[in-house]
Amino acid sequence: MEANTTNNISSKDSHEESSRSSIVGPLNFAKDTSSLEPPTSLVNERTVPCMFCSNVYDFHSRDNGVDQYLAHLYLVHRLIVGDVKEIACLPSYCYYWRDKFSSEPVDKYCSSMLLNQLPDGTSSSNEKYFLLSDIEPLDYELRQRLKREKLDLVLTRHQFERTDRNYRRDCLYCRDFRSETRPEFISHLYAKHFLLLGKSEHLVFVDELIEIVQDKLNQLICLYCEKVFKDRPTLKEHMRKKGHKRINPDNHYYDRFFLVNYRLKQKPEYVPIAKRKEESSVFNSDDDSDSDWSDWNGEEQTTTCLFCTHSEANIDTLKQHMVDKHSFDFTQTVHGMSFYQRVKVVNFIRRQMHIRKCITCEQQFTDYKSLCEHMDTEEHYRLSKESNGWDQPEYFFPTYEDDQFLCHLEEIDNEEPTTSEEDGSIVISEDLNARINIDAESLSLENFSLQ
């Protein structure tokens, strides 16, 4: 009896570990291959020199950072940078103008102003100051270029942090947890310790954010109100009772860790007052508007094969490719299945091919070529309906975030929907006896309720 119990436990643990290893974050067709870690900044932001002198500033510091740099430019060099918050990468901006001002006069690119006071506020007549703004064409072009470059860097870094599986870091609280991905680490902090840093899909430069949080906790500083406490138990009790286990949303120091702050903002076009009144009239109708979109052609989307990288714009052509190349008839395979079951089939095959496992016998391979040779030789380009390994809740979630194959599933009309006798509505329901996988449930959006 004990031996059977031990075997059952071992089998259960093996199944759970196999299931856990198969759950990975959403992939991307264009960037599914491993790559070097992208940079976190366009230039060195830790030692930014003044545009005119030898002073150096750390733009990641609050004591000797951006505010101190701008104050130094005004108080010492009488230079004001216009719309500084609209500059995508201020360090790069400063490096560029330092190089320019080293060989050319300030008057060439800056507007001159005469004010009746000194930088410290003392009254004095006709004091000369300089304004560096996007009125200057060269400055405008620089700002636009920095916006594009910064956005590209941020999106590249965000994609890397979402998919990188080589992340190793101890938890900020417990020492028996080590994550493989940054989203998993963020999720653990919230699920186990109720520490809210934000949704992982909205965060970027996560490594630096966690370093800052850990440094504050080590210095016994509350993350939200930033008060200093005498010991760690007192700090933990304060953060728990006050609900301060989150970063302060009003602290703009954290803005650079959120993707929303990197949107390309465009100044609204000026509309004359007379035109505004005309457009706001309740009797105004736009006779020139064209609601006929029949001649509009969007960008043609291609769909990738379930087993290889071959893509087709037409789904029927792609299905025929799978029949000819892989001896896999998708329409016949999913015949009689509900819509949700077909979703599971697609995501299961995608996942198995990504982790190099046979879809029939689930044998593990080290490379894609060996897997394909095995499936060809054993004729394993088919689903094993006896094991129902694909019929698991975790396969409700797309394996690839841009999988166009899922968009064509509803075109397959091989299911018999249930019709309500009262209102005639069609109800497509999932089987009630679906088995719940604990690991998949813990990753579901319902449980992961970050704000």
Buried (B, 14 or more C-beta within 10 A) or exposed (E): EEEEEEEEEEEEEEEEEEBBEBBBBBBBBEEEEEEEEBEBBBBEBEEBBBBBEEBEBBBBEEEBBBEBBBEBBBEEBBBBBBEBEEBBBBBBBBBBBBEBBEEEEBEEBBBEEEEEEEBEEEEEEEBEBBBBBBEBEEBEEBBEBBBEBBBEBBBBBBBBBBBBEEBEBEBBEEEEBEBBBBBBBBBBBBBEBEBBBBBBEEBBBBBBBBEBBEEBBEEBBBBBEEEEBEEEEEBBEBBEEEEBBBBBEEEEEBEBBBBEEBEEEEEEEEEEEEEEEEEEEEEEEEEEEEEEEEEEEEEEEEBBBBBBEBBBEEBEEBBEBBBEEBEBBBEEBBEEBBBBBBBBBBBBBBBBBBBBBBBBEBBEBEEBEEBBEBBEEEEBBBBBEEEEBBBBBBBBBBBBEEBBBBEBBEEBEEBEEEEEEEEEEEEEEEEEEEEEBEBBEBBEEEEBEBE
